[in-house]
Amino acid sequence: MISKTSMKTLHKRYADMDGQIVTVAGWVRSARDSKTLAFVELFDGTVMKSCQLVITADKECFETVTRLNCGAAVIASGRVAVTPEARQPFEIVVETLEVEGASPPDYPLQKKRHTLEFMRTIPHLRPRANVFQAVFRIRSEVSFAIHDFFHRHRFIYVHTPLITGSDAEGAPMFRVTTDAEREFFGKPANLSGSGQLEAETFAQAFSGTYTFGPTFRAENSNTPRHAAEFWMIEPEMAFCDLDGDMDNIEALVKYIINHVLDNCAFELEFLNQFIDNTLIGRLKSVAGAEFERMEYTHAVGILEKVKDRFEYPVNWGVDLQSEHERYITEEICKKPVFVKNYPKDIKPYYMRLNDDGKTVASADLLVPYVGELVGASQREERHELLLARMEEAGLNAADYGWYLDLRRYGTTKHAGYGLGLERMVMYVTGMSNIRDVIPYPRTPNCMG
């Protein structure tokens, strides 16, 4: 193991390290030389910022440095020199430099700026680019914040199956089999589209539980907001109604945003400059806002007054499209909005039927520039009503005996929601395409 100083440490403590000998290891972002001096911009991934190496012509490694290409991995030792008069706050005056891994001249990331479309063609190299250094560091911090939030609220983290015979959402699913003539599990199985149903069983034992993992949808969708493989956070809470559900969602979203604001300042500044110049202001505004709560019926009434501006028709009973959601949150409320109590015919069977018999206790959290971020509902705890809803949906109740049992043995009012990790990361980074916030996007006809 190399004893080295991280760039994160250097950028935090360089003022106190002036004159100290350090060893750094990283990848070359740029290299240039003259007859007497060579300069290497090096980054190691511990922080977005790089540091400058300075090599004088009298050093034995000078000739090696003049042959360096972008992308090469090197290990260098030298003296920290604080440079208040220069653009960079410090540099390292190198004594020795060793090439750990050479890089040829055709290294794809030699330009300062590449299009995001081009970067999607090299997902194995794009984490080295500044924008993805920012995005994936923020994705990591968002994931940590989610676990931290639920841990602080004493939720149990449960790993629900990725292979399942149940269906929570009714969306197309990927079939799992090894033999077309014989089912491996004795009956049809699919990659999970949601861990909700299994998480509900744990909520009826631990009161609060959540699952956080990959989910799969076999939809032939090529929009910037959909992928065939993505990550979902799905909490379930016993003794909880729809209002308590929305309270928890609002607290989680604000917790995530505040964590990113507190821990990713440099990354946000970079993204605010190069991706979305409203990003930081928008996040601070949301973190301090009280989220609006609006009835679906009221939302439709607002939309019908300006229906000519929409591509998709608006009337009571239709599911809201992204253009409708963004109009409500960006132009009417100008902050996040819960739209609640949707028509039962456009929502899944497990949502609790309201007293009007037409709507269910559901809520979607809509946020500016993204649209739907979270889908939530109070779950139907009444055995006979749940059974009737299953029959309406064409489900075989015998396949869901275990789920119905929860309503027979000490049932409670309970609620939960699903938060898409990638959509949350899109929101806090300003990135507009889901393919740019997941390491290896899985979309139709795309396998990188």
C-alpha positions in Angstrom: 0.0 0.0 0.0 1.4 3.4 -1.0 1.6 5.9 1.8 0.2 9.0 0.1 -1.6 12.2 0.8 -5.0 12.7 -0.8 -5.9 15.8 -2.8 -8.8 16.3 -0.4 -6.4 16.6 2.5 -4.1 18.9 0.5 -6.9 21.3 -0.5 -8.0 21.4 3.1 -4.6 21.8 4.8 -2.2 23.1 2.2 -1.6 26.3 4.2 -0.3 24.3 7.2 1.7 21.9 4.9 3.9 24.5 3.2 7.4 23.0 2.7 6.4 19.5 3.7 7.3 16.5 1.5 4.3 14.5 0.3 3.5 11.7 -2.1 0.5 11.9 -4.3 -1.0 9.4 -6.8 -3.5 10.1 -9.5 -4.3 10.5 -13.2 -3.0 13.1 -15.5 -5.6 15.7 -16.6 -3.1 17.7 -18.7 0.7 18.0 -19.2 2.8 20.6 -20.8 6.5 21.4 -20.8 9.2 23.9 -21.9 12.9 23.6 -22.0 13.2 24.3 -18.3 9.9 23.4 -16.7 7.1 20.9 -17.0 3.6 21.2 -15.5 1.2 18.3 -14.8 -2.4 18.7 -13.6 -3.2 15.7 -11.5 -6.4 14.5 -9.8 -7.0 11.5 -7.6 -10.8 11.3 -7.3 -10.9 12.2 -3.5 -12.1 15.7 -4.4 -13.0 17.3 -7.7 -10.1 19.7 -7.5 -6.8 18.8 -9.1 -3.3 20.0 -8.1 -0.4 21.2 -10.2 2.9 19.4 -10.2 6.0 21.4 -11.2 9.0 19.5 -12.5 12.3 21.3 -13.2 14.6 20.3 -16.0 17.4 19.2 -13.6 15.2 16.4 -12.2 15.8 12.8 -13.4 12.1 12.3 -14.1 11.9 15.4 -16.4 12.2 13.5 -19.6 9.6 11.0 -18.4 7.2 13.9 -17.8 7.7 15.3 -21.3 6.4 12.1 -22.7 3.3 11.9 -20.5 -0.1 11.7 -22.1 -3.5 12.6 -20.6 -5.0 9.8 -18.7 -1.7 8.3 -17.4 -1.6 7.2 -13.8 1.4 8.5 -11.9 2.9 8.6 -8.4 4.9 11.7 -7.5 6.7 12.9 -4.4 7.7 16.5 -3.8 7.5 19.6 -1.6 4.3 21.5 -1.1 4.7 25.2 -2.1 1.9 27.7 -1.2 1.4 30.0 -4.2 -0.9 32.9 -3.1 0.1 35.0 -6.1 -0.9 32.3 -8.6 -4.3 31.0 -9.9 -3.9 27.8 -7.9 -3.4 28.1 -4.1 -0.5 25.6 -4.0 1.6 23.4 -6.1 3.9 20.4 -5.6 7.5 20.8 -6.7 8.4 17.3 -7.7 11.5 15.4 -6.7 10.5 12.0 -8.1 7.8 10.8 -10.5 6.9 7.2 -11.5 4.5 6.2 -14.2 2.2 3.6 -12.8 0.1 3.2 -16.0 0.9 4.8 -19.3 -1.8 6.2 -21.6 -1.5 6.4 -25.4 -2.1 9.6 -27.5 -5.7 8.5 -28.4 -7.0 8.9 -24.9 -10.6 10.1 -25.5 -10.8 12.7 -22.8 -8.1 15.2 -24.0 -10.5 18.1 -24.8 -11.6 20.3 -21.9 -15.3 20.0 -22.9 -17.1 17.0 -24.5 -20.9 16.7 -25.1 -22.8 14.6 -22.7 -23.9 12.5 -25.7 -20.3 11.7 -26.5 -19.6 10.8 -22.9 -22.4 8.2 -22.9 -20.4 6.3 -25.5 -17.5 5.9 -23.0 -19.2 5.1 -19.7 -16.0 3.3 -18.5 -14.0 6.5 -18.8 -16.5 9.3 -18.2 -16.1 9.2 -14.3 -12.7 10.9 -14.9 -14.4 14.0 -16.4 -15.2 16.9 -14.1 -18.9 16.9 -14.6 -19.2 13.2 -13.7 -16.7 13.6 -10.8 -19.4 16.0 -9.5 -22.4 14.0 -10.4 -21.2 10.7 -9.0 -19.8 12.2 -5.8 -23.2 13.8 -5.2 -25.0 10.5 -6.0 -22.8 8.9 -3.3 -23.7 11.6 -0.8 -27.4 11.4 -1.6 -27.3 7.6 -1.0 -25.5 8.2 2.3 -28.0 10.9 3.4 -30.9 8.5 2.7 -29.5 5.8 4.9 -28.6 8.3 7.5 -32.1 9.8 7.5 -33.9 6.5 8.1 -31.3 5.3 10.6 -31.9 8.5 12.6 -35.6 7.8 12.5 -35.1 4.1 13.6 -36.3 2.5 10.4 -35.1 -1.1 9.7 -33.3 -1.5 6.4 -34.5 -4.6 4.6 -33.2 -6.3 1.4 -36.3 -7.3 -0.6 -36.0 -9.9 -3.4 -34.8 -8.9 -6.8 -36.5 -12.1 -8.2 -40.2 -12.2 -7.4 -43.5 -13.7 -8.5 -45.6 -10.7 -7.3 -46.4 -7.5 -9.1 -46.8 -4.2 -7.3 -47.0 -1.7 -10.1 -48.6 -3.5 -13.1 -45.7 -2.3 -15.4 -44.0 -4.7 -17.9 -41.5 -6.8 -16.2 -38.4 -8.9 -17.2 -39.0 -12.6 -17.1 -36.5 -14.8 -15.3 -36.0 -18.3 -16.6 -33.2 -20.7 -17.5 -35.4 -23.0 -19.6 -38.4 -21.9 -21.8 -40.0 -25.3 -21.1 -39.6 -25.4 -17.4 -39.9 -22.7 -14.7 -36.8 -22.7 -12.4 -38.9 -21.7 -9.4 -41.9 -23.8 -10.3 -43.9 -20.8 -11.4 -43.3 -17.6 -13.4 -40.8 -15.2 -11.9 -39.7 -11.7 -12.9 -37.0 -9.2 -12.0 -38.7 -7.0 -9.3 -40.3 -3.7 -10.3 -40.7 -2.7 -6.7 -39.9 -4.0 -3.2 -43.0 -2.5 -1.7 -45.1 -5.6 -1.1 -42.3 -7.4 0.7 -41.4 -4.3 2.6 -45.0 -4.1 3.9 -44.5 -7.4 5.7 -41.6 -6.0 7.6 -43.4 -2.8 8.4 -46.1 -4.9 10.1 -43.4 -6.2 12.4 -40.9 -3.3 12.8 -43.3 -0.3 12.4 -40.9 1.5 10.1 -38.8 -0.2 7.4 -37.3 0.7 4.0 -35.7 -1.0 1.0 -33.1 0.6 -1.2 -32.0 -1.2 -4.3 -32.2 -1.8 -8.0 -35.6 -2.3 -9.7 -36.4 -3.2 -13.3 -39.1 -2.2 -15.8 -39.4 -3.7 -19.3 -40.9 -0.6 -20.8 -39.7 0.4 -24.3 -39.3 4.0 -23.2 -36.6 6.3 -24.5 -37.4 9.5 -22.6 -34.8 11.3 -20.6 -36.5 10.2 -17.3 -36.9 6.5 -17.8 -34.5 3.5 -17.6 -34.9 -0.2 -17.6 -32.7 -0.6 -14.5 -32.8 2.1 -11.7 -32.6 2.4 -8.0 -35.6 2.9 -5.7 -36.0 3.9 -2.0 -39.2 2.4 -0.7 -40.2 3.1 3.0 -43.2 1.5 4.6 -44.7 2.8 7.9 -47.3 1.1 10.1 -49.8 3.2 12.1 -49.4 5.9 9.4 -51.9 7.6 7.1 -51.5 9.7 4.0 -50.7 12.9 5.9 -48.0 11.2 7.9 -46.6 9.7 4.6 -46.3 13.2 3.1 -44.7 14.5 6.2 -42.0 11.9 6.0 -41.4 12.5 2.3 -41.0 16.2 2.8 -38.6 15.7 5.7 -36.5 13.2 3.6 -36.3 15.4 0.5 -35.2 18.4 2.6 -32.7 16.3 4.5 -31.1 15.1 1.3 -30.9 18.6 -0.2 -29.4 20.1 3.0 -26.9 17.3 3.2 -25.8 18.0 -0.4 -25.6 21.7 0.2 -23.5 21.1 3.3 -21.1 18.5 1.9 -20.9 19.1 -1.9 -20.3 22.8 -2.1 -17.5 22.7 -4.7 -19.4 20.2 -6.9 -22.6 22.3 -6.8 -20.7 25.4 -7.7 -19.2 23.6 -10.7 -22.6 22.3 -11.8 -24.2 25.7 -11.2 -21.6 27.2 -13.5 -21.6 24.7 -16.3 -24.9 22.8 -16.2 -27.7 24.8 -14.5 -27.1 28.4 -13.3 -30.2 28.2 -11.1 -29.2 25.1 -9.3 -27.9 26.4 -6.0 -30.6 29.0 -5.6 -33.3 26.5 -6.4 -32.1 23.9 -3.9 -31.8 26.5 -1.1 -35.3 27.7 -1.9 -36.8 24.2 -1.7 -34.9 23.4 1.5 -36.6 26.4 3.2 -40.1 26.0 1.6 -43.2 24.5 3.0 -44.4 22.0 0.4 -47.9 22.7 -1.1 -50.6 20.0 -0.8 -53.3 20.1 -3.6 -56.2 17.9 -4.4 -56.0 16.2 -7.8 -59.5 17.6 -8.7 -58.3 21.1 -8.0 -55.1 20.6 -10.0 -57.2 19.4 -13.0 -59.4 22.4 -12.7 -56.3 24.7 -12.9 -55.0 22.8 -15.9 -58.3 22.8 -17.8 -58.2 26.6 -17.8 -55.0 26.6 -19.9 -55.5 23.2 -21.7 -54.7 24.7 -25.1 -51.0 25.1 -24.2 -50.6 21.3 -23.5 -49.8 18.5 -26.0 -51.8 16.0 -23.9 -55.5 16.5 -23.2 -56.5 17.3 -19.6 -59.7 16.2 -17.9 -60.8 14.6 -14.7 -59.7 10.9 -14.7 -56.5 11.2 -16.8 -53.1 10.6 -15.3 -51.1 13.8 -15.3 -48.2 14.1 -17.8 -44.9 15.7 -17.2 -45.9 18.9 -18.9 -49.0 19.2 -16.6 -46.9 18.4 -13.5 -44.3 21.0 -14.3 -46.9 23.7 -15.0 -48.4 23.1 -11.6 -45.1 23.2 -9.7 -43.2 25.8 -11.8 -45.9 28.3 -12.8 -48.7 28.0 -10.2 -47.0 27.1 -6.9 -43.4 27.8 -7.7 -42.3 25.2 -5.2 -42.7 21.4 -4.6 -46.3 20.3 -4.6 -48.1 17.1 -3.4 -51.0 16.3 -5.7 -53.2 13.9 -3.7 -56.3 11.7 -4.0 -56.1 10.6 -7.6 -58.9 8.6 -9.4 -58.8 5.0 -8.4 -58.9 3.8 -12.0 -55.4 5.2 -12.8 -53.8 3.9 -9.6 -52.7 0.4 -8.4 -54.9 -1.9 -6.5 -53.1 -1.6 -3.2 -54.0 2.0 -2.6 -56.6 2.7 0.1 -60.1 3.5 -1.4 -61.4 6.9 -0.2 -65.0 7.3 1.1 -66.2 8.8 -2.2 -65.5 5.4 -3.9 -63.9 7.2 -6.8 -60.5 8.2 -5.5 -57.7 6.6 -3.5 -55.5 8.0 -0.7 -52.5 8.6 -3.0 -50.0 11.5 -3.5 -47.4 12.4 -6.0 -44.6 14.8 -5.1 -44.0 17.2 -8.0 -40.9 19.3 -8.1 -39.8 22.1 -10.4 -37.8 21.1 -13.5 -38.4 17.4 -13.0 -42.1 16.7 -12.4 -42.9 13.6 -10.4 -40.2 12.8 -7.9 -42.1 10.6 -5.4 -45.2 8.4 -5.6 -47.0 7.6 -2.3 -50.1 6.2 -0.9 -51.8 4.9 2.2 -52.1 1.2 1.6 -55.5 -0.6 1.7 -55.6 -2.3 5.1 -59.2 -3.6 4.8 -59.2 -7.3 3.7 -62.4 -7.4 1.7 -61.8 -4.1 -0.1 -58.3 -5.1 -1.0 -59.5 -8.5 -2.3 -62.2 -6.7 -4.5 -59.5 -4.3 -5.9 -57.3 -7.3 -6.8 -60.2 -8.9 -8.6 -60.8 -5.7 -10.5 -57.1 -5.6 -11.5 -57.3 -9.2 -12.8 -54.9 -10.6 -10.2 -55.2 -14.1 -8.9 -55.8 -13.7 -5.2 -54.3 -17.1 -4.5 -50.9 -15.8 -5.6 -51.1 -13.1 -3.0 -52.3 -15.1 0.0 -49.4 -13.9 2.1 -50.2 -10.3 1.3 -53.8 -10.7 2.2 -52.8 -12.4 5.4 -51.3 -9.1 6.6 -54.9 -7.8 6.6 -56.1 -10.7 8.7 -53.4 -10.9 11.4 -53.2 -7.6 13.3 -53.5 -5.2 10.4 -52.8 -1.5 10.9 -53.3 1.7 8.9 -50.1 1.9 7.0 -48.5 4.0 4.2 -45.4 4.2 2.1 -43.8 5.7 -1.0 -41.2 5.2 -3.7 -38.4 7.7 -4.4 -36.4 7.1 -7.5 -32.7 7.7 -6.7 -31.8 8.8 -10.2 -34.6 11.4 -10.3 -33.4 12.7 -6.9 -29.9 12.9 -8.2 -31.1 14.7 -11.4 -32.8 17.2 -9.2 -29.9 18.0 -7.0 -27.3 18.1 -9.9 -29.4 19.9 -12.5 -28.7 17.1 -15.0 -31.6 16.6 -17.4 -31.1 13.0 -18.6 -31.3 9.9 -16.4 -28.5 8.4 -18.5 -26.1 10.9 -17.0 -26.7 10.1 -13.3 -26.4 6.4 -13.4 -23.0 4.7 -13.9 -24.0 2.3 -16.7 -27.4 3.2 -18.2 -29.8 0.4 -19.1 -32.2 1.6 -21.8 -33.8 -0.1 -24.8 -31.1 -1.3 -27.3 -28.3 0.0 -25.0 -25.9 -2.2 -23.1 -22.6 -0.6 -22.3 
